[in-house]
Amino acid sequence: MSEHNNQLELYIANKLKWIDPNARPTRASGASTELGDVYNTLFFVECKQKRNKSNIIVDYKNEYLKLLEQTPINTKKPVIVATENCEGRVFITMEAEDFFRIVYKAEQN
C-alpha cells in the first residue's frame, strides 16, 4: 500500500489531468475497490518510489502482476508502472503493444 499523499501518485495524477480531468490518487490504495495507485479512465497505474536507487531497473514484477491479475478481463486500459529514482526522475513502464496502440490512436486524431 502506498503512503498517504505519495508525491509520485500526486505527480502522475496531475499529469493525467491534462487528458482526464477526473484523474486522482486512488482512495485508500490497496484497501478499496479502485485498482492501482492513481484513478483515471485511461490506465491502471502502479506507483513505486525507489529513493535509494538511481538505476530504474528495479524489481516491481510482483506489483505489476498483482495489478494485472486484478484488471477486468476484456479491458482496453493498459497497466503502467510509474517509478521514481533517488534523483527524482520519473519513468513510465508499460507493455510495448499498449504503447504503440496509444501512439497510433493519438496519430489518428
Wavefront OBJ file of the C-alpha trace (Angstrom):
o trace
v 0.000 0.000 0.000
v 1.245 3.457 -0.805
v 1.996 6.064 1.802
v -0.635 8.786 2.309
v -0.123 11.770 -0.036
v 2.532 9.952 -2.015
v 4.242 12.613 -4.143
v 4.692 10.269 -7.112
v 0.964 9.436 -7.113
v 0.133 13.155 -6.982
v 2.577 13.898 -9.822
v 1.130 11.169 -12.070
v -2.471 12.169 -11.247
v -1.760 15.823 -12.049
v -0.106 14.928 -15.364
v -3.026 12.679 -16.308
v -5.472 15.513 -15.547
v -4.333 17.101 -18.821
v -6.206 14.349 -20.644
v -8.547 13.072 -17.904
v -9.896 15.809 -15.598
v -11.066 13.186 -13.069
v -7.611 11.654 -12.506
v -6.597 11.490 -8.833
v -4.671 9.325 -6.392
v -6.689 6.229 -5.520
v -8.647 6.469 -2.281
v -7.232 4.060 0.323
v -4.851 2.493 -2.193
v -4.764 -1.259 -1.687
v -7.811 -1.236 0.577
v -10.610 -0.199 -1.770
v -12.376 -1.357 -4.893
v -10.289 1.037 -7.031
v -7.349 -0.674 -8.703
v -3.806 0.658 -8.574
v -2.486 3.908 -7.118
v -3.969 6.536 -9.478
v -7.609 6.511 -10.582
v -8.233 7.583 -14.193
v -10.133 6.398 -17.257
v -7.080 5.573 -19.380
v -4.690 3.328 -17.448
v -4.293 1.149 -14.391
v -1.345 2.801 -12.610
v 1.030 1.357 -10.010
v 3.490 3.863 -8.471
v 6.816 2.884 -6.939
v 9.283 5.315 -5.416
v 12.806 3.936 -5.311
v 14.515 6.706 -3.403
v 17.606 4.615 -2.709
v 18.294 3.614 -6.332
v 19.451 5.642 -9.293
v 19.010 2.701 -11.655
v 15.420 2.439 -12.897
v 15.808 -1.286 -13.488
v 14.006 -2.212 -10.297
v 12.084 -5.278 -9.238
v 8.415 -4.428 -9.465
v 7.319 -7.634 -11.193
v 5.162 -8.734 -8.264
v 3.296 -5.424 -8.077
v 2.809 -5.361 -11.852
v 1.500 -8.923 -11.974
v -0.800 -8.337 -8.989
v -2.385 -5.304 -10.653
v -2.564 -7.127 -13.995
v -4.407 -10.025 -12.334
v -6.928 -7.609 -10.791
v -7.831 -5.871 -14.050
v -11.088 -6.804 -15.794
v -10.657 -9.484 -18.454
v -11.742 -7.509 -21.526
v -10.419 -4.081 -20.559
v -8.609 -1.859 -23.028
v -6.965 0.110 -20.190
v -3.291 -0.884 -20.025
v -1.365 -1.403 -16.816
v 1.531 1.009 -16.340
v 4.140 1.254 -13.607
v 5.467 4.667 -12.606
v 8.840 4.590 -10.859
v 10.837 7.411 -9.319
v 14.534 7.019 -8.625
v 16.660 8.673 -5.936
v 17.396 11.584 -8.291
v 13.686 12.388 -8.608
v 13.452 11.214 -12.225
v 10.112 9.580 -13.069
v 9.730 6.792 -15.623
v 6.685 5.021 -17.035
v 6.900 1.338 -17.943
v 4.240 -0.397 -19.979
v 3.914 -3.201 -22.493
v 5.078 -2.172 -25.952
v 1.828 -3.170 -27.676
v -0.129 -0.879 -25.341
v 2.282 1.981 -26.005
v 2.075 1.597 -29.787
v -1.737 1.332 -29.668
v -1.879 4.639 -27.771
v 0.545 6.329 -30.166
v -1.338 5.032 -33.187
v -4.647 6.255 -31.761
v -3.150 9.683 -30.983
v -1.794 9.978 -34.529
v -5.243 9.214 -35.945
v -6.811 12.178 -34.113
l 1 2 3 4 5 6 7 8 9 10 11 12 13 14 15 16 17 18 19 20 21 22 23 24 25 26 27 28 29 30 31 32 33 34 35 36 37 38 39 40 41 42 43 44 45 46 47 48 49 50 51 52 53 54 55 56 57 58 59 60 61 62 63 64 65 66 67 68 69 70 71 72 73 74 75 76 77 78 79 80 81 82 83 84 85 86 87 88 89 90 91 92 93 94 95 96 97 98 99 100 101 102 103 104 105 106 107 108 109
